């Protein structure tokens, strides 16, 4: 496990310059206000988390509370914000790690972990956001398109 793997999920309940720097290193800086206006927003609405991989269970509410999360687009990846009681956790996923499946909601996989957002009203309201997220990943991946290289 590398230095970066240890820091993919951060406890961001309290603001920390160190955390901000780590997130900027992993997924790039946040979009500027003007860029975010042009994109018609860079954050999803709050969604209900249905299921997570065993290595993410510690970040979920243990009681029968509903778990919520939302996503923010960054220049080189996404941030998934998870609320556990009064604590906030941020999972940083660079685009080159991001894999998404549409399975009765959306399932986001990266770094041997996954999070599944339930197919509820708020998930359906985020349809345009998910399309935007996939378009950003495609734009990012196109920078590293090695298929057209002639040797």
C-alpha positions in Angstrom: 0.0 0.0 0.0 1.5 3.3 -1.0 1.4 6.7 0.7 -1.6 7.8 -1.4 -3.6 4.6 -0.7 -3.5 5.3 3.0 -5.0 8.7 2.4 -7.8 7.9 0.0 -10.5 8.3 2.7 -10.1 11.2 5.1 -11.9 12.3 8.2 -12.9 15.8 7.1 -15.1 16.7 10.0 -12.7 19.5 10.9 -11.0 21.7 8.2 -7.3 20.9 7.7 -4.8 22.5 5.3 -3.1 19.1 5.1 -6.3 17.4 4.0 -6.9 20.1 1.4 -3.4 19.5 0.0 -3.8 15.8 -0.1 -7.2 16.0 -1.9 -5.7 18.5 -4.4 -2.8 16.1 -5.0 -5.1 13.1 -5.6 -8.0 14.6 -7.6 -6.9 18.1 -8.6 -8.1 21.5 -7.4 -11.8 22.3 -7.3 -13.3 24.1 -10.3 -13.4 27.9 -10.1 -16.7 29.6 -9.5 -16.9 30.6 -13.2 -16.0 27.1 -14.4 -18.6 25.6 -12.1 -21.2 28.1 -13.5 -20.3 27.1 -17.0 -20.7 23.4 -16.1 -24.0 24.2 -14.4 -22.8 22.8 -11.1 -20.1 20.4 -9.9 -21.9 18.7 -7.0 -24.6 16.1 -6.8 -27.6 16.2 -4.6 -27.6 14.1 -1.4 -28.2 10.4 -2.2 -29.1 7.4 0.0 -26.3 4.9 0.3 -27.7 1.4 -0.1 -24.6 -0.8 0.3 -20.9 -0.5 0.6 -17.9 -2.9 0.4 -16.8 -4.5 3.7 -13.8 -2.2 3.9 -16.1 0.9 3.9 -18.5 -0.4 6.6 -16.6 1.5 9.4 -17.6 4.7 7.7 -21.3 3.9 7.8 -23.9 4.5 10.6 -24.1 1.3 12.6 -27.6 1.9 13.9 -30.6 1.7 11.5 -30.0 5.3 10.4 -30.0 6.1 6.7 -26.6 6.7 5.3 -26.2 9.7 2.9 -23.5 10.7 0.5 -22.9 13.1 -2.3 -20.3 13.6 -5.0 -18.2 16.6 -6.1 -16.4 16.7 -9.4 -12.7 17.8 -9.4 -10.4 18.4 -12.3 -8.7 14.9 -12.1 -11.3 12.9 -10.2 -14.2 12.9 -7.8 -14.8 13.3 -4.1 -17.5 11.2 -2.4 -18.7 12.7 0.9 -20.1 10.3 3.5 -21.9 11.5 6.6 -21.7 9.3 9.7 -23.6 10.9 12.5 -21.7 14.2 13.2 -18.6 13.0 11.4 -17.8 13.6 7.7 -15.5 11.4 5.6 -14.2 12.1 2.1 -13.2 9.4 -0.3 -11.0 10.7 -3.1 -11.2 8.8 -6.4 -8.9 9.8 -9.3 -10.5 9.3 -12.7 -8.0 6.6 -13.6 -9.3 4.5 -10.7 -13.0 5.3 -11.2 -15.4 2.5 -12.5 -19.1 3.0 -12.4 -22.0 0.6 -12.9 -25.7 1.4 -13.4 -27.4 -1.3 -11.3 -30.7 -0.3 -9.8 -29.1 3.0 -8.9 -25.4 3.5 -9.3 -22.4 1.6 -8.0 -19.0 3.4 -7.9 -15.9 1.2 -7.6 -12.3 2.1 -7.0 -9.2 1.0 -5.1 -10.9 -2.3 -4.1 -13.9 -0.5 -2.5 -17.4 0.2 -3.7 -20.4 2.3 -2.8 -23.9 1.8 -4.1 -26.4 4.6 -4.2 -30.0 3.5 -4.1 -32.4 4.2 -7.0 -34.6 6.7 -5.2 -36.1 10.1 -6.2 -32.9 12.0 -5.3 -30.8 9.5 -7.3 -33.1 10.1 -10.4 -32.7 13.9 -9.8 -28.9 13.4 -10.2 -29.1 11.8 -13.7 -27.7 14.9 -15.4 -24.9 15.0 -12.8 -23.9 11.3 -13.5 -23.8 12.1 -17.2 -21.6 15.1 -16.5 -19.3 12.9 -14.3 -18.9 10.3 -17.0 -18.2 13.0 -19.6 -15.5 14.4 -17.4 -13.9 11.0 -17.0 -14.0 10.5 -20.8 -12.3 13.9 -21.3 -9.7 12.9 -18.7 -9.1 9.5 -20.3 -8.8 10.9 -23.8 -5.6 12.8 -22.7 -4.0 9.4 -22.3 -5.3 7.6 -25.4 -2.5 5.4 -26.5 -4.5 3.5 -29.2 -3.5 5.8 -32.1 0.2 5.6 -31.4 2.1 4.2 -34.3 5.4 2.4 -33.4 
